[in-house]
Amino acid sequence: MASPVQQSPQPGGGKRKGKAQYVQAKRARRCDGGGPRQLEPGLQGILITCNMNERKCVEEAYSLLNEYGDDMYGPEKFADKDQQPSGSDAEDDDVEAALKKEVGDIKASTEMRLRRFQSVESGANNVVFIRTLGIEPEKLVHHILQDIYKTKKKKTRVILRMLPISGTCKAFLEDMKKYAETFLEPWFKAPNKGTFQIVYKSRNNSHMNREEVIKELAGIVGSLNSENKVDLTNPQYTVVVEIIKAVCCLSVVKDYTLFRKYNLQEVVKSAKDSSQLNAKQAALTGNGKEAKLESGDTSNQKDAAEGKNNQQVVPEDSEELGQTEPVSETHVVSEGAAKPELASQVTEGSESHGNDLS
């Protein structure tokens, strides 16, 4: 915060009353450990959206990421404060070599102090960016969502979506094209191939055109391998484009439809709903089998009265079996409920210049 600077009193004892002049304080871009303090090109991390409580969101993110990060990569190791990078004590006559060595030592000591997860300013409301170091964001986030989907346990309250960001660049079309040509190769360059879709989101940015970005990126994917095809229903890969101010965040994720656009809250709900529907289907199927057995036993008897009863059982059996069909249709719709939304993201677009709650 800027601090007021009072004018010095005039010589001769006279006091001059004037308004306090505020000097704009320059915000530091680097933290004590040398890491970035705001979202900028060249970072990897995890973009997290929340609902009006960013401080609580950061706390939940640290807790969740450290839990699964330790599970995948082991406990985080810290260097001693007094520990210094080893270097030769011999004097070097070459000044240039000595300077390079000193710069290398400074970088090494800086890397020792960096944390595995570090929150930086995202540049948008209700959006948190966690910078990562030494891990693969897409694998970590996929592991988190997969575990939540299986266990059906809700582990967060304010975190909504958690998107891995594998790379960032300047949010200008030429810069994005140049960066994407290399960035997309591991997934789409021959012999690799797959079906894909592109989802686009823009925050606090007005100079980027959504249609142009999607068209250029789709062209790059097609140029890497002609067998890469667009699939808006159930794609193998989803290219995520998140633009915040002058920074473009890119990632390629799997199971985007299954994990409800990587929304932690919706993943828990969908997992519970699917388990409940499966239980109902199993119960209805079991009742249908019992009805079939009952009708089979009564059909072996010759009594006319029992024959009438058999005729009454058959319609009941057909009705019960018929009830399973609407349930199965409801199950399919619930699993594919995100399909219209996914298509709308590519066809309709989404740009937000204000607060974004999703």
KEKE-3310 file (N, C-alpha, C; in steps of 0.2 Angstrom, whole numbers, plus 5000, padded with zeros to 4 digits):
npx = (5004:5002:5012:5009:5017:5023:5024:5039:5041:5041:5056:5060:5050:5037:5022:5016:5002:4997:4990:4992:5004:5004:5014:5015:5017:5028:5023:5030:5037:5043:5045:5052:5059:5062:5053:5039:5027:5015:5003:5011:5019:5027:5025:5020:5006:4991:4975:4962:4945:4934:4921:4918:4927:4942:4953:4950:4949:4963:4968:4962:4966:4980:4980:4974:4982:4995:4992:4989:5000:5011:5008:5010:5023:5031:5036:5039:5055:5065:5078:5092:5093:5105:5112:5123:5126:5138:5154:5169:5184:5194:5203:5198:5205:5198:5187:5174:5170:5170:5159:5148:5148:5145:5132:5126:5127:5118:5106:5104:5104:5092:5082:5082:5075:5062:5045:5035:5022:5015:5005:5000:4996:4982:4975:4962:4945:4939:4947:4961:4978:4989:5006:5017:5031:5042:5033:5020:5007:4995:4994:4993:4981:4972:4974:4969:4955:4951:4952:4942:4931:4930:4929:4919:4919:4918:4929:4932:4925:4924:4931:4929:4931:4946:4959:4972:4987:4998:5007:5011:5009:5011:4996:4992:4988:4998:5009:5003:5000:5013:5018:5009:5012:5023:5019:5008:5013:5016:5004:4997:5005:5011:5018:5007:4990:4972:4955:4948:4943:4941:4940:4936:4940:4939:4945:4944:4949:4949:4954:4956:4950:4938:4933:4944:4955:4951:4950:4963:4970:4964:4968:4981:4982:4977:4987:4997:4994:4985:4975:4970:4954:4940:4929:4915:4907:4912:4927:4944:4954:4955:4957:4962:4959:4963:4962:4968:4969:4983:4989:4990:4984:4987:4982:4981:4969:4962:4947:4937:4923:4919:4923:4916:4919:4930:4926:4926:4915:4904:4908:4908:4894:4889:4895:4889:4875:4876:4879:4868:4858:4863:4861:4847:4843:4848:4840:4828:4830:4832:4819:4812:4817:4813:4799:4799:4803:4792:4781:4785:4785:4771:4766:4768:4758:4742:4729:4715:4711:4723:4730:4724:4729:4742:4741:4739:4751:4760:4758:4761:4775:4780:4777:4785:4798:4798:4799:4812:4817:4815:4822:4836:4837:4837:4848:4858:4856:4860:4873:4878:4874:4883:4886:4878:4883:4897:4897:4892:4902:4911:4904:4897:4904:4913:4915:4922:4922:4920:4917:4919:4911:4912)
npy = (4994:5011:5024:5039:5054:5067:5085:5094:5106:5124:5134:5146:5144:5145:5136:5126:5121:5107:5095:5078:5069:5055:5042:5031:5014:5002:4987:4972:4959:4948:4935:4931:4919:4920:4916:4919:4931:4933:4928:4923:4922:4906:4898:4884:4875:4875:4880:4886:4888:4897:4901:4915:4916:4917:4916:4905:4896:4895:4889:4877:4871:4870:4860:4849:4847:4845:4833:4824:4826:4822:4808:4804:4809:4808:4815:4832:4839:4850:4862:4866:4882:4888:4881:4881:4882:4870:4875:4878:4884:4889:4902:4910:4916:4920:4932:4932:4918:4917:4925:4919:4907:4912:4917:4905:4899:4907:4905:4891:4891:4898:4890:4880:4886:4887:4882:4867:4869:4885:4899:4911:4928:4928:4937:4938:4939:4927:4917:4907:4904:4891:4889:4876:4865:4854:4844:4835:4844:4839:4825:4825:4832:4824:4812:4816:4819:4806:4798:4805:4803:4789:4786:4794:4804:4820:4833:4846:4863:4876:4876:4875:4871:4863:4865:4858:4867:4866:4874:4891:4906:4922:4931:4933:4931:4927:4924:4913:4904:4900:4895:4884:4875:4868:4864:4856:4844:4832:4825:4825:4824:4814:4798:4799:4801:4806:4809:4825:4840:4858:4869:4885:4900:4916:4929:4945:4951:4958:4959:4947:4935:4923:4914:4914:4910:4896:4891:4892:4884:4872:4870:4868:4856:4848:4848:4842:4829:4821:4812:4816:4819:4829:4829:4832:4825:4814:4816:4810:4818:4834:4851:4864:4881:4894:4911:4925:4941:4946:4934:4918:4902:4885:4868:4850:4838:4823:4813:4823:4825:4814:4818:4829:4842:4844:4848:4848:4847:4843:4831:4823:4823:4817:4804:4799:4799:4790:4778:4776:4775:4763:4754:4754:4749:4736:4731:4732:4723:4711:4710:4707:4695:4687:4687:4681:4668:4665:4665:4654:4643:4642:4640:4626:4619:4611:4616:4626:4637:4641:4643:4655:4663:4663:4670:4682:4685:4687:4699:4708:4705:4709:4723:4727:4724:4732:4744:4746:4751:4766:4770:4766:4774:4787:4786:4786:4799:4806:4804:4809:4822:4833:4834:4843:4855:4855:4856:4868:4876:4876:4880:4891:4899:4908:4922:4932:4947:4951:4946:4929:4914:4901)
npz = (5000:4996:5004:5014:5010:5018:5016:5019:5033:5030:5029:5043:5052:5048:5045:5032:5026:5017:5006:5008:4999:4989:4985:4972:4976:4970:4965:4971:4960:4963:4975:4991:4989:4976:4966:4954:4957:4951:4938:4923:4907:4904:4915:4924:4931:4941:4938:4947:4951:4961:4973:4978:4989:4990:4999:5007:4997:4993:5004:5004:4992:4994:5004:4998:4987:4992:4999:4989:4981:4989:4990:4976:4973:4984:5000:5002:5000:5010:5009:5020:5028:5030:5021:5007:4990:4983:4978:4969:4978:4972:4964:4950:4935:4924:4921:4916:4916:4930:4934:4927:4935:4947:4945:4942:4954:4962:4956:4959:4973:4974:4968:4978:4988:4983:4984:4981:4978:4975:4978:4966:4960:4950:4942:4940:4947:4959:4954:4956:4955:4956:4956:4950:4954:4948:4946:4936:4931:4924:4926:4940:4944:4937:4944:4956:4953:4948:4960:4968:4961:4962:4976:4980:4989:4996:4997:4997:4999:4994:4982:4965:4950:4944:4935:4926:4921:4908:4901:4898:4889:4880:4877:4863:4846:4836:4845:4852:4842:4838:4850:4852:4842:4845:4858:4857:4851:4859:4861:4848:4837:4823:4827:4836:4839:4840:4845:4847:4856:4858:4871:4876:4886:4892:4901:4908:4896:4880:4867:4861:4849:4849:4839:4830:4837:4841:4828:4823:4832:4830:4817:4818:4826:4816:4806:4812:4812:4801:4804:4816:4823:4825:4839:4847:4856:4864:4867:4865:4869:4877:4873:4882:4884:4892:4895:4903:4906:4898:4897:4891:4895:4893:4891:4889:4892:4899:4899:4901:4899:4907:4920:4922:4917:4924:4937:4954:4963:4955:4951:4962:4964:4952:4953:4964:4960:4949:4955:4963:4953:4947:4957:4958:4946:4947:4957:4951:4940:4947:4953:4941:4937:4948:4945:4933:4937:4945:4936:4928:4937:4939:4927:4925:4931:4929:4932:4929:4935:4941:4929:4925:4934:4930:4918:4923:4930:4920:4913:4923:4925:4912:4914:4924:4919:4909:4915:4918:4906:4905:4916:4912:4901:4908:4915:4905:4900:4911:4912:4900:4901:4901:4888:4879:4885:4883:4869:4867:4872:4863:4852:4855:4864:4877:4886:4899:4907:4920:4937:4939:4942:4939)
capx = (5000:5006:5012:5009:5023:5021:5029:5043:5040:5045:5060:5057:5045:5030:5019:5012:4997:4996:4988:4997:5006:5005:5019:5013:5022:5029:5022:5036:5035:5046:5045:5059:5062:5064:5048:5035:5021:5009:5003:5015:5022:5033:5024:5016:5003:4984:4970:4957:4940:4930:4915:4919:4931:4949:4958:4949:4951:4970:4970:4959:4971:4987:4979:4972:4988:5000:4990:4990:5007:5015:5006:5013:5030:5034:5036:5043:5061:5068:5085:5093:5093:5112:5116:5125:5128:5145:5158:5176:5187:5200:5202:5197:5207:5193:5181:5167:5168:5168:5152:5144:5148:5141:5125:5123:5126:5112:5100:5104:5101:5085:5078:5082:5070:5056:5041:5032:5016:5015:5000:5002:4990:4979:4973:4954:4942:4937:4952:4967:4983:4995:5012:5019:5038:5045:5028:5016:5000:4989:4994:4991:4974:4968:4974:4964:4948:4949:4951:4936:4926:4929:4928:4913:4920:4918:4935:4932:4919:4924:4934:4924:4935:4953:4962:4980:4990:5005:5011:5008:5012:5007:4989:4992:4987:5004:5013:4999:5002:5020:5019:5005:5015:5027:5016:5003:5016:5016:4998:4994:5010:5012:5012:5001:4983:4966:4949:4949:4939:4944:4936:4939:4937:4942:4943:4948:4953:4944:4957:4956:4944:4937:4933:4950:4959:4949:4951:4970:4973:4962:4972:4988:4981:4976:4993:5002:4993:4979:4970:4966:4948:4936:4923:4912:4903:4916:4933:4949:4958:4952:4962:4959:4962:4961:4965:4967:4972:4988:4992:4986:4985:4985:4983:4977:4967:4958:4941:4934:4916:4917:4924:4911:4923:4935:4923:4926:4908:4900:4911:4905:4887:4888:4897:4883:4869:4877:4879:4861:4854:4865:4857:4839:4843:4850:4834:4822:4832:4831:4812:4810:4819:4808:4793:4799:4802:4785:4777:4787:4782:4764:4764:4768:4752:4736:4723:4713:4711:4730:4732:4722:4734:4748:4740:4739:4758:4764:4758:4765:4782:4781:4777:4791:4804:4797:4801:4819:4820:4816:4828:4842:4838:4838:4855:4862:4856:4863:4880:4879:4871:4887:4887:4876:4887:4903:4897:4891:4908:4915:4900:4894:4910:4912:4920:4920:4926:4919:4918:4917:4910:4913)
capy = (5000:5017:5027:5046:5058:5074:5090:5097:5113:5129:5138:5152:5143:5144:5129:5126:5115:5104:5088:5072:5067:5048:5039:5024:5009:4997:4980:4967:4954:4942:4934:4930:4913:4921:4914:4924:4933:4934:4924:4926:4917:4902:4895:4878:4876:4873:4885:4884:4893:4896:4904:4921:4915:4915:4914:4898:4892:4893:4884:4870:4869:4868:4854:4844:4846:4842:4826:4819:4827:4817:4802:4803:4811:4808:4821:4838:4840:4857:4863:4870:4889:4890:4877:4885:4877:4869:4878:4878:4889:4891:4908:4910:4922:4922:4935:4930:4912:4918:4928:4914:4903:4916:4917:4898:4897:4911:4901:4885:4893:4900:4884:4876:4889:4886:4877:4863:4873:4892:4903:4918:4932:4926:4943:4938:4937:4920:4912:4906:4900:4888:4887:4870:4864:4847:4839:4836:4846:4836:4819:4826:4833:4818:4807:4818:4818:4799:4796:4807:4799:4782:4786:4798:4808:4827:4835:4853:4866:4882:4874:4872:4868:4862:4864:4858:4871:4863:4879:4898:4911:4928:4930:4936:4926:4925:4920:4907:4899:4898:4891:4878:4871:4864:4862:4850:4838:4825:4822:4825:4823:4807:4793:4800:4804:4805:4814:4831:4846:4864:4873:4892:4904:4922:4933:4952:4952:4960:4959:4940:4933:4916:4910:4914:4906:4889:4889:4892:4879:4866:4869:4866:4849:4844:4848:4838:4822:4821:4807:4819:4821:4833:4825:4836:4821:4811:4816:4807:4824:4841:4856:4869:4887:4899:4917:4930:4947:4946:4928:4912:4896:4879:4861:4845:4834:4817:4812:4830:4823:4810:4822:4835:4848:4845:4851:4843:4846:4839:4824:4819:4822:4812:4797:4796:4798:4784:4772:4775:4772:4756:4750:4754:4745:4730:4729:4731:4717:4706:4709:4704:4688:4683:4687:4676:4661:4663:4663:4648:4638:4641:4637:4619:4616:4610:4619:4631:4643:4643:4646:4662:4667:4664:4675:4689:4687:4689:4707:4711:4704:4714:4730:4728:4724:4739:4750:4747:4755:4773:4771:4766:4780:4792:4785:4788:4806:4809:4803:4813:4829:4838:4835:4850:4861:4855:4858:4875:4880:4877:4884:4898:4903:4911:4927:4935:4952:4953:4940:4922:4910:4894)
capz = (5000:4996:5011:5012:5011:5020:5014:5025:5035:5027:5034:5046:5057:5045:5043:5026:5026:5011:5005:5008:4992:4989:4980:4970:4977:4964:4968:4969:4956:4965:4982:4994:4986:4969:4962:4952:4962:4947:4932:4918:4903:4906:4921:4924:4937:4942:4938:4951:4952:4968:4974:4982:4995:4987:5004:5009:4991:4993:5009:5002:4987:4997:5008:4993:4982:4996:5001:4983:4979:4993:4988:4970:4972:4990:5004:4999:5004:5010:5010:5026:5027:5030:5016:5001:4984:4983:4973:4970:4981:4968:4961:4943:4932:4919:4925:4913:4919:4937:4934:4926:4941:4953:4943:4943:4962:4964:4953:4962:4979:4973:4967:4984:4992:4980:4986:4976:4976:4977:4975:4963:4958:4944:4938:4939:4953:4960:4951:4960:4951:4960:4952:4952:4952:4948:4945:4930:4933:4921:4930:4947:4944:4935:4949:4961:4951:4948:4967:4971:4957:4964:4983:4981:4995:4995:5000:4996:5000:4990:4976:4960:4945:4945:4928:4925:4916:4906:4898:4897:4884:4879:4874:4856:4841:4834:4850:4854:4836:4838:4856:4852:4837:4849:4864:4856:4848:4863:4860:4842:4832:4821:4826:4840:4836:4844:4844:4852:4856:4861:4875:4877:4891:4892:4907:4908:4890:4875:4861:4857:4845:4851:4833:4827:4841:4840:4821:4822:4836:4827:4811:4820:4828:4810:4803:4816:4810:4797:4807:4822:4821:4830:4842:4853:4861:4869:4864:4869:4872:4877:4873:4887:4883:4897:4894:4908:4904:4893:4897:4888:4898:4889:4893:4886:4897:4897:4903:4902:4900:4913:4926:4923:4915:4930:4943:4959:4966:4951:4951:4968:4963:4947:4955:4969:4956:4945:4960:4965:4947:4946:4963:4956:4940:4950:4961:4946:4936:4952:4953:4935:4937:4952:4942:4928:4940:4948:4930:4926:4941:4939:4920:4924:4934:4924:4935:4925:4939:4941:4922:4925:4938:4926:4914:4927:4931:4914:4912:4929:4923:4907:4916:4928:4914:4905:4919:4917:4900:4906:4920:4908:4897:4912:4917:4899:4899:4916:4910:4894:4902:4899:4881:4876:4887:4879:4862:4867:4874:4857:4847:4858:4867:4884:4888:4905:4909:4927:4941:4936:4948:4937)
cpx = (5004:5006:5012:5016:5022:5026:5033:5041:5044:5050:5057:5051:5038:5028:5015:5008:4995:4993:4993:4998:5007:5009:5016:5018:5022:5028:5028:5033:5038:5046:5052:5062:5064:5059:5043:5029:5015:5009:5007:5017:5027:5031:5020:5012:4996:4980:4964:4952:4936:4924:4915:4923:4938:4954:4957:4950:4958:4972:4968:4964:4977:4986:4978:4978:4994:4998:4992:4997:5012:5014:5009:5020:5034:5034:5041:5049:5063:5075:5086:5095:5101:5116:5117:5127:5135:5148:5165:5179:5192:5198:5202:5200:5202:5187:5174:5165:5166:5161:5147:5143:5144:5134:5122:5122:5120:5106:5099:5101:5094:5080:5077:5076:5063:5052:5038:5026:5016:5009:5002:4996:4988:4977:4966:4951:4939:4941:4958:4972:4988:5000:5015:5027:5039:5039:5024:5009:4995:4988:4991:4984:4970:4968:4969:4957:4946:4948:4944:4930:4925:4927:4921:4913:4922:4924:4936:4926:4919:4927:4929:4928:4942:4956:4969:4982:4997:5009:5007:5012:5008:5001:4988:4992:4994:5009:5009:5000:5009:5021:5015:5008:5020:5024:5012:5006:5015:5010:4995:4999:5011:5018:5006:4995:4978:4961:4950:4943:4943:4939:4940:4936:4942:4940:4948:4952:4948:4947:4958:4950:4943:4937:4940:4955:4957:4951:4959:4973:4970:4966:4979:4988:4981:4982:4998:5001:4986:4973:4967:4960:4944:4930:4921:4908:4907:4923:4938:4953:4954:4957:4959:4963:4959:4965:4963:4972:4977:4992:4987:4988:4983:4986:4979:4976:4963:4952:4937:4927:4915:4918:4921:4915:4928:4932:4922:4919:4904:4902:4908:4898:4886:4890:4892:4877:4870:4876:4872:4857:4856:4861:4850:4839:4844:4843:4828:4824:4830:4823:4809:4811:4814:4801:4793:4799:4796:4781:4779:4785:4775:4761:4764:4762:4746:4730:4721:4713:4718:4733:4730:4727:4740:4747:4741:4747:4762:4764:4762:4773:4784:4781:4783:4798:4803:4799:4808:4821:4820:4821:4835:4843:4839:4846:4860:4862:4860:4871:4882:4876:4876:4889:4885:4881:4894:4903:4896:4897:4912:4911:4898:4899:4908:4917:4917:4924:4925:4921:4915:4917:4910:4919)
cpy = (5006:5021:5035:5049:5065:5079:5093:5104:5118:5132:5144:5151:5142:5137:5130:5119:5113:5097:5083:5070:5059:5046:5032:5019:5004:4990:4975:4961:4947:4941:4932:4924:4914:4919:4920:4925:4934:4930:4927:4920:4913:4898:4888:4878:4873:4879:4883:4890:4892:4901:4910:4921:4913:4913:4907:4893:4890:4888:4877:4867:4867:4861:4848:4842:4843:4835:4822:4820:4822:4810:4800:4804:4810:4815:4826:4839:4848:4857:4867:4878:4891:4886:4881:4880:4876:4872:4878:4884:4892:4897:4907:4916:4924:4925:4933:4923:4913:4921:4923:4909:4906:4916:4910:4896:4901:4907:4895:4886:4895:4894:4880:4879:4889:4881:4873:4866:4880:4896:4910:4921:4930:4932:4943:4936:4930:4915:4912:4902:4897:4886:4881:4869:4857:4842:4840:4837:4841:4829:4820:4827:4828:4813:4809:4817:4811:4796:4798:4804:4792:4782:4789:4802:4816:4830:4842:4856:4872:4881:4872:4868:4868:4860:4864:4863:4869:4868:4886:4902:4917:4927:4935:4930:4923:4921:4913:4902:4896:4893:4884:4873:4866:4860:4856:4844:4832:4822:4820:4824:4816:4804:4794:4803:4803:4810:4819:4836:4852:4868:4880:4896:4910:4926:4940:4953:4953:4960:4953:4939:4926:4912:4909:4909:4898:4887:4888:4886:4872:4865:4866:4858:4845:4843:4843:4830:4823:4817:4810:4821:4825:4829:4829:4832:4818:4810:4813:4812:4830:4846:4862:4875:4892:4906:4922:4936:4946:4939:4922:4906:4890:4873:4856:4839:4828:4817:4818:4829:4819:4814:4828:4842:4850:4849:4846:4842:4842:4832:4820:4818:4816:4805:4795:4795:4791:4778:4771:4772:4765:4752:4749:4749:4738:4727:4728:4724:4711:4704:4705:4697:4684:4682:4681:4669:4660:4661:4656:4642:4637:4639:4630:4616:4616:4614:4625:4638:4646:4646:4653:4666:4668:4670:4682:4690:4689:4696:4710:4711:4709:4721:4731:4728:4730:4745:4751:4751:4762:4774:4771:4772:4786:4792:4787:4796:4809:4809:4808:4820:4834:4839:4841:4856:4861:4857:4866:4879:4881:4881:4891:4902:4906:4916:4931:4941:4954:4947:4934:4917:4903:4893)
cpz = (5000:5003:5009:5014:5012:5018:5020:5026:5031:5032:5037:5051:5054:5043:5037:5026:5019:5011:5005:5001:4993:4983:4979:4972:4972:4967:4966:4965:4958:4972:4984:4991:4979:4964:4960:4957:4958:4941:4927:4913:4905:4912:4920:4931:4937:4943:4942:4952:4958:4968:4980:4988:4993:4993:5006:5003:4991:4998:5007:4997:4990:5001:5003:4989:4986:4998:4995:4980:4983:4991:4981:4969:4978:4994:5001:5004:5004:5012:5017:5024:5026:5024:5010:4996:4984:4977:4974:4973:4977:4964:4953:4940:4927:4922:4922:4916:4927:4938:4932:4932:4946:4951:4944:4950:4964:4962:4957:4969:4979:4972:4974:4989:4989:4983:4980:4974:4979:4974:4972:4961:4951:4939:4936:4946:4953:4956:4955:4955:4956:4956:4955:4950:4953:4948:4938:4932:4931:4925:4937:4948:4942:4940:4955:4959:4951:4955:4970:4967:4960:4972:4985:4987:4993:5000:5000:4997:4995:4983:4971:4955:4946:4938:4928:4920:4914:4903:4898:4892:4884:4875:4868:4851:4839:4839:4852:4848:4837:4844:4855:4847:4840:4855:4863:4853:4852:4862:4853:4836:4830:4824:4831:4837:4841:4842:4849:4851:4859:4864:4877:4882:4891:4898:4907:4902:4884:4868:4857:4855:4846:4845:4830:4831:4840:4833:4820:4826:4832:4820:4813:4822:4821:4806:4806:4814:4807:4800:4814:4820:4827:4833:4848:4858:4866:4867:4868:4872:4872:4878:4877:4885:4888:4897:4900:4907:4898:4893:4895:4892:4894:4892:4889:4891:4895:4901:4905:4903:4906:4920:4926:4922:4921:4936:4948:4963:4962:4950:4956:4967:4958:4949:4960:4965:4952:4949:4962:4959:4946:4951:4961:4951:4942:4953:4956:4942:4941:4952:4947:4934:4942:4949:4936:4931:4942:4942:4928:4930:4940:4932:4920:4927:4929:4926:4930:4929:4940:4934:4922:4928:4934:4921:4917:4929:4925:4912:4917:4927:4917:4909:4920:4924:4910:4909:4919:4912:4902:4911:4917:4904:4902:4914:4911:4899:4905:4915:4905:4895:4900:4892:4877:4878:4884:4872:4862:4869:4867:4851:4849:4861:4874:4885:4894:4906:4916:4931:4938:4941:4946:4935)
residu = (MET:ALA:SER:PRO:VAL:GLN:GLN:SER:PRO:GLN:PRO:GLY:GLY:GLY:LYS:ARG:LYS:GLY:LYS:ALA:GLN:TYR:VAL:GLN:ALA:LYS:ARG:ALA:ARG:ARG:CYS:ASP:GLY:GLY:GLY:PRO:ARG:GLN:LEU:GLU:PRO:GLY:LEU:GLN:GLY:ILE:LEU:ILE:THR:CYS:ASN:MET:ASN:GLU:ARG:LYS:CYS:VAL:GLU:GLU:ALA:TYR:SER:LEU:LEU:ASN:GLU:TYR:GLY:ASP:ASP:MET:TYR:GLY:PRO:GLU:LYS:PHE:ALA:ASP:LYS:ASP:GLN:GLN:PRO:SER:GLY:SER:ASP:ALA:GLU:ASP:ASP:ASP:VAL:GLU:ALA:ALA:LEU:LYS:LYS:GLU:VAL:GLY:ASP:ILE:LYS:ALA:SER:THR:GLU:MET:ARG:LEU:ARG:ARG:PHE:GLN:SER:VAL:GLU:SER:GLY:ALA:ASN:ASN:VAL:VAL:PHE:ILE:ARG:THR:LEU:GLY:ILE:GLU:PRO:GLU:LYS:LEU:VAL:HIS:HIS:ILE:LEU:GLN:ASP:ILE:TYR:LYS:THR:LYS:LYS:LYS:LYS:THR:ARG:VAL:ILE:LEU:ARG:MET:LEU:PRO:ILE:SER:GLY:THR:CYS:LYS:ALA:PHE:LEU:GLU:ASP:MET:LYS:LYS:TYR:ALA:GLU:THR:PHE:LEU:GLU:PRO:TRP:PHE:LYS:ALA:PRO:ASN:LYS:GLY:THR:PHE:GLN:ILE:VAL:TYR:LYS:SER:ARG:ASN:ASN:SER:HIS:MET:ASN:ARG:GLU:GLU:VAL:ILE:LYS:GLU:LEU:ALA:GLY:ILE:VAL:GLY:SER:LEU:ASN:SER:GLU:ASN:LYS:VAL:ASP:LEU:THR:ASN:PRO:GLN:TYR:THR:VAL:VAL:VAL:GLU:ILE:ILE:LYS:ALA:VAL:CYS:CYS:LEU:SER:VAL:VAL:LYS:ASP:TYR:THR:LEU:PHE:ARG:LYS:TYR:ASN:LEU:GLN:GLU:VAL:VAL:LYS:SER:ALA:LYS:ASP:SER:SER:GLN:LEU:ASN:ALA:LYS:GLN:ALA:ALA:LEU:THR:GLY:ASN:GLY:LYS:GLU:ALA:LYS:LEU:GLU:SER:GLY:ASP:THR:SER:ASN:GLN:LYS:ASP:ALA:ALA:GLU:GLY:LYS:ASN:ASN:GLN:GLN:VAL:VAL:PRO:GLU:ASP:SER:GLU:GLU:LEU:GLY:GLN:THR:GLU:PRO:VAL:SER:GLU:THR:HIS:VAL:VAL:SER:GLU:GLY:ALA:ALA:LYS:PRO:GLU:LEU:ALA:SER:GLN:VAL:THR:GLU:GLY:SER:GLU:SER:HIS:GLY:ASN:ASP:LEU:SER)
# end
